[in-house]
């Protein structure tokens, strides 16, 4: 799980030092209306739907979006601690417009249907922490298998292509464990300001991920790196030893900089990370 105790303090610190502006915060009222993301060049026409997926623990409400014609590689998206909301639907749609069949899940379906954060990314972290604490390694694995199994049954998904998965904040470890849960299907993994990727436990996400053959993109927040400076080196050493292709980079932004409704949204660096994600998917899922 992410080091959420520092979330609001980080936002205030970055604002005070003018590393992000009030305009960039994208703080909206109500359910959290996302700032508009840059448009996709030659965007594919897409079909959007709200879907319900059966898992061993119940039924998960999710958002599914894919190109209107043909088949496309699938991508499973794990949101941050604020869950499935307009910002992540927007991100999922943008990815689909780039040529992917995208499933954005509500990881907290066992406790509550989306929206699980009353005010999106502006919701006090204490309100959503209990939801995150209800998840663990076991739920990560069973959910990953259920969601990828569902994707493989969709007519819009290319069956002869590997699947990608990406996670934000607490979704980083979930994306790593998705690759470990279904190693024969997952070809690419993206983690953006992921928390808890490296632990001292034998079931650490980075150790489980190192037993796969997927490609990895790990985008680390500057303040997360300051708190755990050895994690990036451990990731690199572990992946190198396993012969895994991994791009690991510290971005000069605060934890949470990628979703457009985040209090520390940094458009320039979010776009850089997004571009690196598309480059990885373009190779690994081709």
N, C-alpha and C positions, 0 to 999 in steps of 0.2 A: 504493500500500500504506500501511497505517497506520504511525504512528510507534511501533512496538511496543517499542522499546527503553525507553520510559517507562512501559510498562503496569504492571509490578509496583511501581515507585516511586510511581506515582500512587495505587495502591490503599493503600499504606502511609501516604502523606501524607494522604489523605482520612480514613483511620481515626484517625490521630493528631490531626487537627483536628476530630474528631467530626462530619464532614460526612456520613459513613455509619456505621452501627453494625455490630457483628459479626453481629447478627441479619440485617441487610440483605444481608450478603455472600452468603448462600446457598451457602456453601462446603460441598459435599457430597463423599461418599466414592465411589470407584469411577468409574463412567462419567459421573457428573455429573447427579444427580437434581435436577430443577428445583424451585424453590419453586412453590407453587400460585399461579397467576394468578387474579385476580378472575373470577368467573363472568360469562358473557354473559347479559344479560337476554333472555328469549324466544329462547334459543339454538336454532338449527336442529339436528335430528338429522343426524349426519354419517356418512359412510362413509370409512374409512381403509384405505390399502394401501401396501405397499412396491413400487415399480415400478422397472423398468430401462429406460433410454432410450438409444437408439443415437445417437451423435454422430460427426462426422468422425474423432474420435480414439479411439473405443472405445465402451464402455457405461457409463452413469452410473447409480449407485444413488441413488434419490430417495424422498421421502415425498410421497404424494398424498392429499389429504383434501378432501371436497366434501359439500355438502348431499345427503341421501339421495334427495330428489325434485326434479324440475325441473332447470333450468339456471341457472348463475350466472356472473358475470364471473370471469375467471381472474386469479390473482395469482402471480407468480414471485418466490420468496424466496431471496435470496443470504445465507447465514450469515456470521458473522465468522470469524476465523482458526481458531477451535476447531471449526468445521465442523458438519455435520449430527449432531445429538445430541438427547437427550430434551427439553432446553429449547426447541429450535427446532421439534421436533415439537409440543410443547405450544402454542407460539405459532401455528404453522400451523393446528392444530385449532381454536384460539380464533377465528382469522380466518374459518375455514370456518363455524363456528357463527354468525358474523355475516353469512353469506350469500355466501361466495366459494368458488370452486374453486381450491385452493391447492397449488402444487408447491414443496416445499422441497428444494433440491438439495444433493448432495455435490460441491462445486466441485473437490475433489481426487481425483476418481475415476480420473484417469490414473495416479495413484501408489498409491492405497489406497482400499479400500472403507470406508465409515463403520462404526464411529466412528474418525475419524482422529486425535482427541486422546484419549489413553488415559484421562485423568481429567477429561474435559470442560473447562470453563472454568478449572479449577484446574491444568491441565497447564502445566508450565513453557513459556514462550513460545519458548525456544530449540528445543524439540522439534518444534514445528509450523512454525517460520519457513521451513524448506526447502520445505515444501509450498506455501506462499504464493509463494515466489520462483519456483516452477515455472509460474506463471500470468502472462499478459501481455495486451496489447491484442488480439492475435490470438485467443487462447483465449476472451477475454471475448465477442468478436463471434460466433465460431462456436458457442459454447455457447448464447448467447442465442437465436440463430436456431433451433438444434436444440430447445431446451426450449420455446420458444413454438410452434414447429411441432408438437411433440407435444401441447401443450395444446390447440391448435386442432383436433386430431383426437379429442378426448375428448367423449363424449356429454353429460357434465355441464357443459361449458363453453358459455356463451352466445356464439354466433358473431357476433351483431349488436352486441356490446358491446366496448368497448376493454378492454385488459389492463392491470393494474397490476403494478409490480415494486418491490421494496423490498430494501435491502441494509444490512448492519451492518458497521462497521469496514471491512475490505478489500472488503466487499460493496457499499459505497457507490459506488465507481467502476464496479463491475460493473452496478449498476442504471442508472447514467447511460448506460453504453455499450449496455445492452439497448435503451434508448429510441432510441439512434442506429442500432443494428443493424436494428431492426424498427420504424421510425417510424410506419408506417401502422397498427400494431396497439397500440402502447403509448400509453395515455392519461394515466397517472399514475406518478410516480416518488417513492419515499421513501428518504432516506438518513439513517441514524441513527449518530451518531459516526463518520461515514465518513472515511477517511483517503485522501489523495491525490486529492481531487476537483479541486483546482486545482494545476497545475504550469506551468512556463515553456515546456513543449514544445508544438508545434503540434497534437499529438494528445492534449492534456489532456482528461480526461473532461468538464470543464465546457464546453469549446469544442465538443466533439462533441455534447453534450446540447443546446446552444443552437441546433442546427440542426433540432430536433424541434419538435413542437407539443404536447408533453405538459405536464401540470401538475407542479410539483415541491414537495416538502416536504423541507427540509434542516434537520435537528436537529443542532446543533453542540455538542460537549462543551465545558465551560468551560475545561478545561486545554488542549484542542486549540486553542481560540481564543486562549488566552494565548501559545501557541507560534507561531501563524500568524494574527495579528490582522487581516491584510488579506484573508484568503481570503473571509470572508463578504461584504466589500464588493465584491470582484471578482465573486463569484457574482451578487450583486444587480445590479451594473452590466451584466454580460454578459446576464443574463436579461431585464432591463429593455430593453436595446437590441434584443434579439431579439423583444420583445413576448410573452414567456413569463410565465405566472402562476407565481410562486414564493413560498412562505412560508419565510423563512430566519430562524432564531432560535437564539441561544446559550442553552443550558440550564445551570443551575447545578449540574452534575453532572460526574462524571469520565468519561473515555473508557471505553465499555463499559457504561453504566448501564442499558441496556434489557433484555438477556437476563436472565431470572430466576435463572440459575445463576452470573451474573458476580460477581466479587469486589467490584464497586462498584455492584451493582444498587441503584437508587433507585426504589422502587415508585411514589411520588407523581409523580415526573417521567417515569417510564416510562409511567405511565397517561396523563399529559398528552400525551405524544408519540403514544401509541396512539390517543387520542381525535382528535388532529389528522389522523392517517393515515386513520381511518375517515371523517372529515368530507371529506377530499379524494377518497377513493374514492367516497363517496356522490354527489359531484357529477361527477367526471370519468368514472366507469365506469357511470353511470346509463343 
